[in-house]
Amino acid sequence: MPVFSAYRLLFYILIYKLIYQVEVKILERLKRIAAINDISGLGKCSLTIALPVISASGVECSCIPTALLSTHTGEFQNWTKVDLSSQMLKIAEHWREIGAKFDGICSGYLASPAQANLVSEIIDILADENTLIITDPTMADNGEYYTGFDNSMCEAFKTLCKRAMVITPNITEAAFLSGVPYKKPPQDREYVEELFAALATLGPKIIAITGIHTKNEEVGIIVKDLRNGKSCEEMRPQRGGVFYGVGDIFASAFSALLVRGATIPEALSASGLLLEKSIEKSYLGDTPRRFGVEFETVLPEYIRKVEDIFSSKAF
Ligand code: PXL
């Protein structure tokens, strides 16, 4: 082939790639998640995390609040709480009338075990065959139920895990849901595999267990895709004490990125970065723990990482 036409061919290929890339970007429809979770006015968790984090992931976040609290229920006293059960179905039905479509439905903290039935009804109302259902069974940590919760909340969450494609329990919740006795840190691989196997019987296809202390000084997340048996993990240095809202940060980012089309390792790596850096900032800044972690100043770096993931998909 003459040199001239080889260059010309290369030129056309480059132009084609450029146009294709621009088109993919333009055609990437904004995805939408319905976040079903509480609003704790102070103490950064649940919806006050889901809204900014899902938005920063490039996904629209619509909210169905399960309860309105003055603060979260850990390390605060005399908090106020209004159960919003009476509104939840009404909101979903209104959205159905409007014809709103949802690419994901992500549920978390419930005001009562009975709300699990409402969440299930909301899934019936809003989901179609392409909607990713994610359940974050927010009910316990460090081997104990959150204030006001007991085994009946665990039974309620089991029914939601059965409907979910993705579940994101911490290691305490994984133990409670699976019926495998909770093991204090360090938790060896064999124990974690036992949890995965028992949770698999509930029906989800992707299980992300957070807060796993596999060895001294290390803590992290292990995700198993039961469709192909593959696992991936993100470990970080262990920082002593409790960090509030970090499960919500992970569940929100991981869900949004999956809904947007990231692979599991990509979603885990970006959500793990947001989590680790937010914890690190709070740890170094010595922020009072109960007010939640400093995720806000990490969002720019997280957004850059998310952009890298999706711009590489355009080629
Ligand atoms: O981040 C979990 C969470 C969510 N919502 C409420 C909570 C907690 C944990 O304590 O109390 C109200």
Residues whose N, C-alpha, C, O or C-beta is under 5 A from the ligand:
A	BS01	PXL	D38 S40 C45 S46 T71 H72 T73 G74 Y109 T138 Y146 G245 D248
